[in-house]
Amino acid sequence: MIDNWRTSSHSGQEGNCVEVGRGSDEVGVRDTKDRDGGTLRFNPDAWDRFLRSLED
């Protein structure tokens, strides 16, 4: 189960943002305007590699 959903402090008030949540064996990403509309799910290792690639 994914919990602990967070949005970036840089998101602003326009509502054009996503939330990221971590579970014990997955990371989820969803649209804040449609939280029930579906969740992209990632393996935690793949998500960490993705974040590291943004730093390069």
Secondary structure, DSSP 8 states (H G I E B T S, - for coil): --EEEE--TT--SS---EEEEE-SS-EEEEETT-TTS--EEE-HHHHHHHHHHHH-
